[in-house]
């Protein structure tokens, strides 16, 4: 029987995975962490992402984004 992987395995997947991943602060869109794949994809360093915030990767004029952010504010998530 397989046991639950250690948390460090999840960290390794984010750090070395091919998909972009961000850790953000929902209240203000601050980017706290961007994995190396995100940095390669968007061409920013982690420090640049931190300075730019959510607007570096999200078009805040898109009504669907505004709807998604509103849903997350109300429910804690969106899909």
C-alpha positions as CSV (number, residue, x, y, z in Angstrom):
1,X,0.0,0.0,0.0
2,X,1.3,3.4,-0.9
3,X,1.5,6.0,1.9
4,X,1.0,9.7,1.5
5,X,4.1,11.4,0.0
6,X,6.1,13.6,2.3
7,X,5.5,17.3,2.0
8,X,9.0,17.7,0.5
9,X,7.9,15.7,-2.5
10,X,5.3,18.3,-3.3
11,X,7.8,21.1,-2.9
12,X,10.1,19.2,-5.3
13,X,7.3,18.9,-7.8
14,X,6.6,22.6,-7.7
15,X,10.3,23.5,-7.8
16,X,11.3,21.2,-10.6
17,X,8.0,20.8,-12.5
18,X,7.4,22.0,-16.0
19,X,4.2,23.9,-15.2
20,X,4.3,27.5,-13.9
21,X,3.2,27.8,-10.3
22,X,2.7,30.9,-8.1
23,X,2.1,31.5,-4.4
24,X,0.1,34.7,-4.1
25,X,-1.6,36.8,-1.5
26,X,-5.3,36.9,-2.5
27,X,-6.1,40.2,-0.8
28,X,-3.8,42.3,-3.0
29,X,-2.4,40.0,-5.7
30,X,1.1,40.1,-4.4
31,X,3.3,37.3,-5.8
32,X,5.1,35.7,-2.9
33,X,6.8,33.0,-4.9
34,X,7.1,31.9,-8.6
35,X,8.7,28.6,-9.5
36,X,11.5,28.4,-12.1
37,X,9.1,27.3,-14.8
38,X,7.0,30.5,-14.3
39,X,10.1,32.6,-14.5
40,X,11.2,30.9,-17.7
41,X,7.7,31.1,-19.2
42,X,7.1,34.8,-18.5
43,X,10.7,36.0,-18.6
44,X,10.8,37.6,-15.2
45,X,12.9,36.9,-12.2
46,X,11.3,36.1,-8.8
47,X,12.2,39.6,-7.6
48,X,10.6,41.1,-10.7
49,X,7.4,39.1,-10.1
50,X,7.3,40.3,-6.6
51,X,7.6,43.9,-7.7
52,X,5.0,43.5,-10.5
53,X,2.4,41.5,-8.7
54,X,-0.6,39.8,-10.2
55,X,-0.9,42.2,-13.1
56,X,2.3,40.6,-14.6
57,X,0.4,37.4,-15.4
58,X,-3.3,38.3,-15.2
59,X,-5.3,40.7,-17.4
60,X,-7.3,42.5,-14.8
61,X,-9.5,44.1,-17.5
62,X,-10.9,40.7,-18.5
63,X,-14.4,40.4,-17.1
64,X,-13.9,36.6,-16.5
65,X,-10.9,37.3,-14.3
66,X,-12.9,39.8,-12.3
67,X,-15.7,37.3,-11.9
68,X,-13.3,34.6,-10.8
69,X,-11.7,36.9,-8.3
70,X,-15.1,37.8,-6.9
71,X,-16.0,34.1,-6.6
72,X,-12.8,33.4,-4.8
73,X,-13.4,36.3,-2.4
74,X,-16.9,34.9,-1.6
75,X,-16.2,31.2,-1.5
76,X,-12.4,30.9,-1.0
77,X,-11.8,29.2,-4.4
78,X,-12.8,29.3,-8.1
79,X,-12.4,26.9,-10.9
